[in-house]
Amino acid sequence: MSPLSHSISLAEPWNTFLAEVDEALQQGVTLHCLGGFVLAALYDLPRPTGDLDYISLHPYGTQDELMHVAGLGSPLSKKYKLFFQRVGVAEVPYEYEERLEFLNLGLQKLKLFVLDPYDLILSKLCRDHPKDSHDVQHLIRKLDLSFDELYRRWSTEMTHIANRSRHETTIRLWKEYFPASSGTS
């Protein structure tokens, strides 16, 4: 995993919700997170979100405990109108784990790692919902990302994706979100 780390203070009620989840857990849980929560927490996405999406949980046997403590319908979920949700289908670059960034929230048992910005964009590719396109545009403009790097990861780490020509078209459409000087691929 990447040594990158973000120390942040989350807006309420996320900060209190996560602190109470951390306190309620019986054992340590590590999550690989993506989605609107990551965009809002790290990159000031103005669209609110009520779920914290994750694609991987360690150790494997902690899924039931996490859902009991903070899944949809749990007491904490009802109290804060927030919840954890495992993403059923998410396409991410092969080597995303090497670039995960630790989200340092001062929690003891709950460890959140987030996809880096390029991997976050690529995770939205296959869903291709209109809000995902807006999220991608926000992230590219906020961070002045490079189209060449996005396209490199797409070409080398997303070879497992079905219907590549359709997604290639989406990548090419997203190129207009990048500054003119960000790449030529």
RABELUR-V329217 format. One record per pair of residues at least 24 apart in sequence whose ideal C-beta (glycine too) atoms are under 6 Angstrom apart, sorted by the first residue. I is the first residue (numbers start at 0). J is the second residue. D is the distance in whole Angstrom. If there is no record, write none. Layout:
i->I j->J d->D
i->I j->J d->D
This chain:
i->0 j->99 d->5
i->1 j->98 d->5
i->1 j->99 d->6
i->1 j->100 d->6
i->3 j->100 d->4
i->4 j->101 d->4
i->4 j->103 d->5
i->5 j->100 d->6
i->5 j->102 d->5
i->6 j->103 d->4
i->9 j->40 d->6
i->12 j->79 d->5
i->16 j->79 d->4
i->16 j->81 d->5
i->19 j->75 d->6
i->20 j->68 d->6
i->20 j->69 d->5
i->20 j->109 d->6
i->21 j->106 d->4
i->21 j->107 d->6
i->21 j->108 d->5
i->21 j->109 d->4
i->23 j->68 d->5
i->24 j->108 d->4
i->27 j->108 d->5
i->28 j->61 d->5
i->28 j->65 d->6
i->28 j->109 d->6
i->29 j->57 d->4
i->29 j->110 d->4
i->30 j->56 d->6
i->30 j->111 d->5
i->31 j->55 d->4
i->31 j->112 d->5
i->32 j->111 d->5
i->32 j->113 d->5
i->33 j->114 d->5
i->33 j->119 d->6
i->33 j->122 d->5
i->37 j->113 d->5
i->38 j->134 d->6
i->42 j->138 d->6
i->42 j->141 d->5
i->44 j->137 d->6
i->49 j->80 d->6
i->49 j->81 d->5
i->50 j->82 d->6
i->50 j->84 d->5
i->51 j->83 d->5
i->52 j->84 d->5
i->52 j->86 d->5
i->53 j->85 d->6
i->54 j->86 d->5
i->54 j->89 d->5
i->89 j->122 d->6
i->90 j->125 d->5
i->90 j->160 d->6
i->91 j->118 d->6
i->91 j->122 d->5
i->92 j->118 d->5
i->92 j->121 d->6
i->92 j->152 d->5
i->92 j->156 d->4
i->92 j->157 d->6
i->93 j->156 d->4
i->94 j->156 d->6
i->116 j->142 d->5
i->117 j->148 d->6
i->117 j->149 d->5
i->117 j->152 d->6
i->124 j->166 d->5
i->127 j->169 d->6
i->135 j->173 d->6
i->136 j->176 d->5
i->139 j->176 d->5
i->139 j->177 d->6
i->145 j->181 d->5
i->145 j->182 d->5
i->146 j->174 d->5
i->146 j->177 d->4
i->146 j->181 d->5
i->146 j->182 d->3
i->147 j->182 d->3
i->147 j->184 d->5
i->150 j->184 d->4
